[in-house]
Amino acid sequence: MAQQNTTLNRRSFLKASLLAGGGMVLSFSWMLGCKPSGRKGLEIPDEWFELNSYIKIGENGVVTLFSPNPEFGQNVKTSMPMIVAEELDVDWEKVIVEQADYLPNRFKGQFTGGSQAIRQNWTALRTAGATARQMLMLAAAQQWNVPVGEITTEPGMILHTTSRKKATYGEMASAAAKIPVPEKVNLKDVAEFKIIGTSKKNVDLKKVVTGKPLFAMDHKVDGMLYATIVHPPAFGLQFKSMDDSEARKMPGIKDIFAIEILPADFERGVFDTMAFLKLAVVVGNSTWEVMQAKKALKVEWEPEPDRTFNLKGWDGKVNPVTYPAGLADTESHLEQMAAYSKRPGQVRRRDGNPEEAFRTAAKVIERTYTAPFLAHNTMEPINCFAHVTADKAEIYGPTQSPELMTATLEKRLGIPKENIQIRLARMGGGFGRRFYGHHLVEAALISQHVKAPIKMVYTREDDMTGGIYRPTYSITYRAALDSDNRLVGFHVKGGGIPENPIHENRFPAGAVDNYLAESWQIPSNITVGFFRAPSSNFNAAAEQCFLDELAEEMGKDPIDFRLELLEKAKANPVGENNDYDADRYAGVLKLVREKAQWKNGDSGKNRGVSAYFCHNSYVAQIVDINMRENGTPHVEKVVMALDCGIVINKDAAINMAEGGTVDGIGNALYGELPFKEGAPQKSNFNTYRMIRMNEAPKSIETHFVQNDTDPTGLGEPPFPPVFAAVANALYKATGKRLYNQPYLNELKKG
C-alpha cells in the first residue's frame, strides 16, 4: 500500500524521536565541538546550526547527519542517514555522517538487533528530515514575507518560484534553528523518493579499507593500562584461589586480582551474563605483557553449586532462573533431549482434533532433527575501554544494547546513569553476541579497581569458551496422511538446552485443520543468548527439510506443495493467530521459482528449496550443489527472493543478504561446539570450522519483491532458510536425508 503524503503531528513526532526544536543547547560537549572530517572536496563549515537531534547544517550548506544506532557491519550508519536525507531533500554528496554516542535524552531506541533498527526508526528518521525541511521553508517564508505554501525545495535549495527568490540551506540554517518545531509535517509519497531505493557506498568504507581508527580496539589515551581476564575452563566450575607469585614478576605487570562481576544476589537484566561470577584479572602496560603473565597464573577452580538468579524480563517482571550444578557433555545432552522428545510437552497451540487425525491416519510420517551449540565468533574479539573515576564513567566499546547496559553499570558501579557515558564504537560483527555487555561491566570494574583508564582484551579462546552460545535443539515433526495421501494432521514438538525453539503460530500453522505444537526445555549452566535469527535458525532448517520430505512422500513438487498450503492459509485460514501473511510468503516462493527457472522437481539437478518467515520478512532460496572429487559438497549457486518491504540502500541490502546466506551455509555444513565435562572442546579456528573463501558459492542472485510496505527485517531473515535448502539439495546429490547438524558430519557417517 502506497503512503500518500503522511502527516504527523508535533506530539507524535516528539514522542517517537525525542527531538527538541528551536536551537536546542546540547548537553554533551562532544557534539557541540564536533569537527567531522568531510568527504573529499567538501569544505567543513566554520559554524553549525542544529535543527534537531539528527541534523545540523553549516553556513556553506554542508549537512551533518547523526546515525543513532550501533553499527556492526549491517550498514545502518549509511542507511539511517539516507532516510533522513530523503525527507530533508538534500544532496547526498553534501552530507557528512557521524556516529552518535548513546544519548537517551536525544534519541530513542539506540538498539541494534533483531533486524529491527530500520523498521523501528523508519517513521522517526523520516519525520526528523521532514521537520527540518519544513523549518527551513518557514524561515525562508518569514524572511521573504511570502506564504510557506508557495515555498518549495530541491536538493539543498529553498525556492520561491513567483519572486524567483532562492537560498541555500546553509543561508537559512541560522534562522531555521530558531523556528519552533512545526505542529504538522508531511512525509513524501514513496513514488517521490530520490535517495531511498538507490545504492550508496558505505560512509565508513574508506576508513575501513585504509585502517583508520573506528573500533574500540583502536582507542588509546594517555596513561591507559591493558587488562585481560581468566575465566573457569568449564561450565559448572567457579574461582577458588590463585597463585600469582610468578606472574607478578613478569615485565610490565601492574596488578593481578580476582573480581566479582555480578554478585549472586544482583538482579539481572535480559542481557546480563549468568556465568562465571568471579574472574582473575591481569593488568599491565601492554596486551602482550598481560597475555604472557596470564599463562603463568595458576588458578584453582572448584565445583559450582546450583544457583538461582532473579531475572528482570522484557515485561519488567522479575522471575527466578535456575542454573543447575554439574559438568555436562554433548553425549548426555543428546540423550536428555531424546528422552524429553518422547514425553508430553507444554501445549502451545491446538487446532481441530490432532489426536484423532493421527489415530485414524492411513500413514504417519515422523522425523526428528537436532542441532548443536554454536559460538558467535565475531571477527573482532571481545574488548572494551573504560575510565571510571569516583563520580563518572566513560565506556567505549562494542555493544548492541547501550541502554540496558547503562542500567547494569549504574547499579554495579554505584554511579548515577547520567554520569555514565557509553560511546558507540563500530563493531567487528555482532550476530547477537554484543547484546550481552558483560565486557563493559568487566572493563569498568577493572578500571574502578586500578583507578586508571584501561583497555580490556579477550583472546579468541576467552571468547569462544566464555558462553552465550546458540542453544542446542531437538525437534520432532509428525504428519498424518489419509487414504488419499492428503495431509490431515500436523504435529510439532521441540525443545532444547536450555531453551525451546517453537514458534507455534508460524507456517504451516493456519494451513492444516488439525494442528498441535508442543515445547519442552532442559535447564543448563551453559549460558546461551540471541544468535543470528534466534530459534528461527534451527526451526527453518527442520521445518523446511520435513516439508520437503513430506512433499516427496505425497508425490508433489516441493514448491507446489508449499504454495498449496499457503493458498489454504489465505483462502480458509485455520485459527486466528497466524503471524505470517500467506500472500507475501507465497510471493517469494513464486519469485524464486521464476528467477531460478525451477521446473517440477528439477529431476537430474542437485537443487534444494526452502522458504521462511521471520523478523517480519519473507525469504525463499534455491541452492544448487555439486559434489567435489574428494566427496565434499560445494554450493555452486544460490537464487534468493526477499520481501522486506522498501529497500533503503540496494547494494547494502544485497551485501547483507549474501553475507547471511554464506554464513548460513557455513554453519549448516560445519558449525558445532561440543562439550565434555562442562568444557567447550573447540576454542579457536584451528578446530572450530568456519566456511572458507573457496567454499563460498560462485554465484548468489538476490531478487527483492517490489512494494511500498514499510521496511522490515533484513540482517537475519536470509540466514535460517538456507540451512534447509542446503540439506534438501544434498539429498538430491547423495540420496540421503539429513537430520542432524552439522550436515558434513552426518554425510561422513555414511
URLIN-V507105 format. One record per residue. N is the residue number from 1. OMEGA is omega as a letter, one per 20 degrees, with the letter a starting at -180 (999 if undefined). Layout:
BEGIN
n:N omega:OMEGA
n:N omega:OMEGA
END
This chain:
BEGIN
n:1 omega:a
n:2 omega:r
n:3 omega:a
n:4 omega:r
n:5 omega:a
n:6 omega:r
n:7 omega:r
n:8 omega:r
n:9 omega:a
n:10 omega:a
n:11 omega:a
n:12 omega:r
n:13 omega:a
n:14 omega:r
n:15 omega:a
n:16 omega:a
n:17 omega:a
n:18 omega:r
n:19 omega:r
n:20 omega:a
n:21 omega:r
n:22 omega:r
n:23 omega:a
n:24 omega:r
n:25 omega:a
n:26 omega:a
n:27 omega:r
n:28 omega:a
n:29 omega:a
n:30 omega:a
n:31 omega:r
n:32 omega:a
n:33 omega:a
n:34 omega:r
n:35 omega:a
n:36 omega:r
n:37 omega:a
n:38 omega:r
n:39 omega:r
n:40 omega:r
n:41 omega:r
n:42 omega:r
n:43 omega:a
n:44 omega:a
n:45 omega:r
n:46 omega:a
n:47 omega:r
n:48 omega:r
n:49 omega:a
n:50 omega:r
n:51 omega:r
n:52 omega:a
n:53 omega:a
n:54 omega:a
n:55 omega:r
n:56 omega:a
n:57 omega:r
n:58 omega:a
n:59 omega:r
n:60 omega:r
n:61 omega:r
n:62 omega:a
n:63 omega:r
n:64 omega:r
n:65 omega:a
n:66 omega:r
n:67 omega:a
n:68 omega:a
n:69 omega:r
n:70 omega:a
n:71 omega:r
n:72 omega:r
n:73 omega:a
n:74 omega:r
n:75 omega:r
n:76 omega:a
n:77 omega:r
n:78 omega:a
n:79 omega:a
n:80 omega:r
n:81 omega:r
n:82 omega:r
n:83 omega:r
n:84 omega:a
n:85 omega:r
n:86 omega:a
n:87 omega:r
n:88 omega:a
n:89 omega:a
n:90 omega:r
n:91 omega:a
n:92 omega:a
n:93 omega:r
n:94 omega:a
n:95 omega:r
n:96 omega:r
n:97 omega:r
n:98 omega:r
n:99 omega:r
n:100 omega:r
n:101 omega:r
n:102 omega:a
n:103 omega:a
n:104 omega:r
n:105 omega:a
n:106 omega:a
n:107 omega:r
n:108 omega:r
n:109 omega:r
n:110 omega:a
n:111 omega:r
n:112 omega:r
n:113 omega:a
n:114 omega:a
n:115 omega:a
n:116 omega:a
n:117 omega:a
n:118 omega:a
n:119 omega:a
n:120 omega:a
n:121 omega:a
n:122 omega:a
n:123 omega:a
n:124 omega:a
n:125 omega:r
n:126 omega:a
n:127 omega:r
n:128 omega:r
n:129 omega:a
n:130 omega:r
n:131 omega:r
n:132 omega:r
n:133 omega:r
n:134 omega:r
n:135 omega:r
n:136 omega:r
n:137 omega:r
n:138 omega:r
n:139 omega:r
n:140 omega:r
n:141 omega:r
n:142 omega:a
n:143 omega:a
n:144 omega:r
n:145 omega:r
n:146 omega:r
n:147 omega:a
n:148 omega:r
n:149 omega:r
n:150 omega:a
n:151 omega:r
n:152 omega:r
n:153 omega:r
n:154 omega:a
n:155 omega:r
n:156 omega:a
n:157 omega:r
n:158 omega:a
n:159 omega:r
n:160 omega:a
n:161 omega:a
n:162 omega:a
n:163 omega:a
n:164 omega:r
n:165 omega:r
n:166 omega:r
n:167 omega:r
n:168 omega:r
n:169 omega:a
n:170 omega:a
n:171 omega:a
n:172 omega:a
n:173 omega:a
n:174 omega:r
n:175 omega:a
n:176 omega:a
n:177 omega:a
n:178 omega:a
n:179 omega:r
n:180 omega:r
n:181 omega:a
n:182 omega:r
n:183 omega:a
n:184 omega:r
n:185 omega:r
n:186 omega:r
n:187 omega:a
n:188 omega:r
n:189 omega:a
n:190 omega:a
n:191 omega:a
n:192 omega:a
n:193 omega:r
n:194 omega:a
n:195 omega:r
n:196 omega:a
n:197 omega:r
n:198 omega:r
n:199 omega:r
n:200 omega:a
n:201 omega:r
n:202 omega:a
n:203 omega:r
n:204 omega:a
n:205 omega:a
n:206 omega:r
n:207 omega:a
n:208 omega:a
n:209 omega:r
n:210 omega:r
n:211 omega:r
n:212 omega:a
n:213 omega:r
n:214 omega:a
n:215 omega:r
n:216 omega:r
n:217 omega:a
n:218 omega:a
n:219 omega:r
n:220 omega:r
n:221 omega:r
n:222 omega:r
n:223 omega:a
n:224 omega:r
n:225 omega:a
n:226 omega:a
n:227 omega:r
n:228 omega:a
n:229 omega:r
n:230 omega:r
n:231 omega:a
n:232 omega:a
n:233 omega:a
n:234 omega:r
n:235 omega:a
n:236 omega:r
n:237 omega:r
n:238 omega:a
n:239 omega:r
n:240 omega:a
n:241 omega:r
n:242 omega:r
n:243 omega:a
n:244 omega:a
n:245 omega:a
n:246 omega:a
n:247 omega:a
n:248 omega:a
n:249 omega:a
n:250 omega:a
n:251 omega:r
n:252 omega:a
n:253 omega:a
n:254 omega:a
n:255 omega:r
n:256 omega:a
n:257 omega:r
n:258 omega:a
n:259 omega:r
n:260 omega:a
n:261 omega:r
n:262 omega:r
n:263 omega:a
n:264 omega:a
n:265 omega:a
n:266 omega:r
n:267 omega:a
n:268 omega:r
n:269 omega:a
n:270 omega:a
n:271 omega:r
n:272 omega:a
n:273 omega:a
n:274 omega:a
n:275 omega:r
n:276 omega:a
n:277 omega:a
n:278 omega:a
n:279 omega:r
n:280 omega:a
n:281 omega:r
n:282 omega:a
n:283 omega:a
n:284 omega:a
n:285 omega:a
n:286 omega:r
n:287 omega:a
n:288 omega:a
n:289 omega:a
n:290 omega:r
n:291 omega:r
n:292 omega:r
n:293 omega:r
n:294 omega:r
n:295 omega:a
n:296 omega:a
n:297 omega:r
n:298 omega:a
n:299 omega:r
n:300 omega:a
n:301 omega:r
n:302 omega:r
n:303 omega:r
n:304 omega:r
n:305 omega:r
n:306 omega:r
n:307 omega:r
n:308 omega:r
n:309 omega:r
n:310 omega:a
n:311 omega:r
n:312 omega:a
n:313 omega:r
n:314 omega:a
n:315 omega:r
n:316 omega:r
n:317 omega:r
n:318 omega:a
n:319 omega:r
n:320 omega:r
n:321 omega:a
n:322 omega:r
n:323 omega:a
n:324 omega:r
n:325 omega:r
n:326 omega:a
n:327 omega:a
n:328 omega:r
n:329 omega:a
n:330 omega:a
n:331 omega:r
n:332 omega:r
n:333 omega:a
n:334 omega:r
n:335 omega:r
n:336 omega:a
n:337 omega:r
n:338 omega:r
n:339 omega:a
n:340 omega:a
n:341 omega:a
n:342 omega:a
n:343 omega:r
n:344 omega:r
n:345 omega:r
n:346 omega:a
n:347 omega:a
n:348 omega:r
n:349 omega:r
n:350 omega:r
n:351 omega:r
n:352 omega:a
n:353 omega:a
n:354 omega:a
n:355 omega:r
n:356 omega:r
n:357 omega:r
n:358 omega:a
n:359 omega:a
n:360 omega:a
n:361 omega:r
n:362 omega:a
n:363 omega:r
n:364 omega:r
n:365 omega:a
n:366 omega:r
n:367 omega:r
n:368 omega:a
n:369 omega:r
n:370 omega:r
n:371 omega:a
n:372 omega:r
n:373 omega:r
n:374 omega:r
n:375 omega:a
n:376 omega:r
n:377 omega:r
n:378 omega:a
n:379 omega:r
n:380 omega:r
n:381 omega:r
n:382 omega:r
n:383 omega:r
n:384 omega:r
n:385 omega:r
n:386 omega:r
n:387 omega:a
n:388 omega:r
n:389 omega:a
n:390 omega:a
n:391 omega:r
n:392 omega:a
n:393 omega:r
n:394 omega:a
n:395 omega:r
n:396 omega:a
n:397 omega:a
n:398 omega:r
n:399 omega:r
n:400 omega:a
n:401 omega:a
n:402 omega:a
n:403 omega:a
n:404 omega:r
n:405 omega:r
n:406 omega:r
n:407 omega:r
n:408 omega:r
n:409 omega:r
n:410 omega:a
n:411 omega:a
n:412 omega:a
n:413 omega:a
n:414 omega:a
n:415 omega:a
n:416 omega:a
n:417 omega:r
n:418 omega:r
n:419 omega:r
n:420 omega:r
n:421 omega:r
n:422 omega:r
n:423 omega:a
n:424 omega:r
n:425 omega:r
n:426 omega:a
n:427 omega:r
n:428 omega:a
n:429 omega:r
n:430 omega:r
n:431 omega:a
n:432 omega:a
n:433 omega:a
n:434 omega:r
n:435 omega:a
n:436 omega:a
n:437 omega:r
n:438 omega:a
n:439 omega:r
n:440 omega:a
n:441 omega:a
n:442 omega:a
n:443 omega:a
n:444 omega:r
n:445 omega:r
n:446 omega:r
n:447 omega:r
n:448 omega:a
n:449 omega:a
n:450 omega:r
n:451 omega:a
n:452 omega:r
n:453 omega:a
n:454 omega:r
n:455 omega:r
n:456 omega:a
n:457 omega:r
n:458 omega:r
n:459 omega:r
n:460 omega:r
n:461 omega:r
n:462 omega:a
n:463 omega:a
n:464 omega:a
n:465 omega:a
n:466 omega:r
n:467 omega:a
n:468 omega:a
n:469 omega:r
n:470 omega:a
n:471 omega:r
n:472 omega:a
n:473 omega:r
n:474 omega:a
n:475 omega:r
n:476 omega:r
n:477 omega:r
n:478 omega:r
n:479 omega:r
n:480 omega:r
n:481 omega:r
n:482 omega:a
n:483 omega:r
n:484 omega:r
n:485 omega:r
n:486 omega:r
n:487 omega:a
n:488 omega:r
n:489 omega:a
n:490 omega:a
n:491 omega:r
n:492 omega:r
n:493 omega:a
n:494 omega:r
n:495 omega:a
n:496 omega:r
n:497 omega:i
n:498 omega:a
n:499 omega:r
n:500 omega:a
n:501 omega:a
n:502 omega:r
n:503 omega:a
n:504 omega:a
n:505 omega:r
n:506 omega:r
n:507 omega:j
n:508 omega:r
n:509 omega:a
n:510 omega:a
n:511 omega:a
n:512 omega:a
n:513 omega:a
n:514 omega:a
n:515 omega:r
n:516 omega:r
n:517 omega:r
n:518 omega:r
n:519 omega:r
n:520 omega:r
n:521 omega:a
n:522 omega:r
n:523 omega:r
n:524 omega:r
n:525 omega:r
n:526 omega:a
n:527 omega:r
n:528 omega:r
n:529 omega:r
n:530 omega:r
n:531 omega:a
n:532 omega:a
n:533 omega:a
n:534 omega:a
n:535 omega:r
n:536 omega:a
n:537 omega:r
n:538 omega:a
n:539 omega:a
n:540 omega:a
n:541 omega:a
n:542 omega:a
n:543 omega:a
n:544 omega:r
n:545 omega:a
n:546 omega:r
n:547 omega:r
n:548 omega:r
n:549 omega:r
n:550 omega:r
n:551 omega:r
n:552 omega:r
n:553 omega:a
n:554 omega:r
n:555 omega:a
n:556 omega:r
n:557 omega:a
n:558 omega:r
n:559 omega:r
n:560 omega:a
n:561 omega:r
n:562 omega:a
n:563 omega:r
n:564 omega:r
n:565 omega:a
n:566 omega:r
n:567 omega:r
n:568 omega:a
n:569 omega:r
n:570 omega:a
n:571 omega:a
n:572 omega:a
n:573 omega:r
n:574 omega:a
n:575 omega:a
n:576 omega:a
n:577 omega:r
n:578 omega:a
n:579 omega:r
n:580 omega:r
n:581 omega:a
n:582 omega:r
n:583 omega:a
n:584 omega:r
n:585 omega:r
n:586 omega:a
n:587 omega:a
n:588 omega:r
n:589 omega:r
n:590 omega:a
n:591 omega:a
n:592 omega:r
n:593 omega:r
n:594 omega:a
n:595 omega:r
n:596 omega:a
n:597 omega:r
n:598 omega:r
n:599 omega:a
n:600 omega:r
n:601 omega:a
n:602 omega:r
n:603 omega:a
n:604 omega:r
n:605 omega:r
n:606 omega:a
n:607 omega:r
n:608 omega:a
n:609 omega:r
n:610 omega:r
n:611 omega:a
n:612 omega:r
n:613 omega:r
n:614 omega:r
n:615 omega:r
n:616 omega:a
n:617 omega:a
n:618 omega:a
n:619 omega:r
n:620 omega:a
n:621 omega:r
n:622 omega:a
n:623 omega:r
n:624 omega:a
n:625 omega:r
n:626 omega:r
n:627 omega:a
n:628 omega:a
n:629 omega:r
n:630 omega:r
n:631 omega:r
n:632 omega:a
n:633 omega:r
n:634 omega:r
n:635 omega:a
n:636 omega:a
n:637 omega:r
n:638 omega:r
n:639 omega:a
n:640 omega:r
n:641 omega:a
n:642 omega:r
n:643 omega:r
n:644 omega:a
n:645 omega:a
n:646 omega:r
n:647 omega:a
n:648 omega:a
n:649 omega:a
n:650 omega:a
n:651 omega:r
n:652 omega:r
n:653 omega:r
n:654 omega:r
n:655 omega:a
n:656 omega:r
n:657 omega:r
n:658 omega:a
n:659 omega:r
n:660 omega:a
n:661 omega:r
n:662 omega:r
n:663 omega:r
n:664 omega:r
n:665 omega:a
n:666 omega:r
n:667 omega:r
n:668 omega:a
n:669 omega:a
n:670 omega:a
n:671 omega:r
n:672 omega:r
n:673 omega:r
n:674 omega:a
n:675 omega:r
n:676 omega:a
n:677 omega:r
n:678 omega:a
n:679 omega:r
n:680 omega:a
n:681 omega:r
n:682 omega:a
n:683 omega:r
n:684 omega:a
n:685 omega:r
n:686 omega:r
n:687 omega:r
n:688 omega:a
n:689 omega:r
n:690 omega:r
n:691 omega:a
n:692 omega:a
n:693 omega:a
n:694 omega:r
n:695 omega:r
n:696 omega:r
n:697 omega:r
n:698 omega:a
n:699 omega:r
n:700 omega:r
n:701 omega:a
n:702 omega:a
n:703 omega:a
n:704 omega:r
n:705 omega:a
n:706 omega:r
n:707 omega:a
n:708 omega:r
n:709 omega:r
n:710 omega:a
n:711 omega:r
n:712 omega:a
n:713 omega:r
n:714 omega:a
n:715 omega:a
n:716 omega:a
n:717 omega:r
n:718 omega:a
n:719 omega:a
n:720 omega:a
n:721 omega:a
n:722 omega:r
n:723 omega:a
n:724 omega:r
n:725 omega:r
n:726 omega:a
n:727 omega:a
n:728 omega:r
n:729 omega:r
n:730 omega:r
n:731 omega:r
n:732 omega:a
n:733 omega:a
n:734 omega:a
n:735 omega:a
n:736 omega:r
n:737 omega:a
n:738 omega:a
n:739 omega:a
n:740 omega:r
n:741 omega:i
n:742 omega:a
n:743 omega:a
n:744 omega:r
n:745 omega:a
n:746 omega:r
n:747 omega:a
n:748 omega:r
n:749 omega:r
n:750 omega:999
END
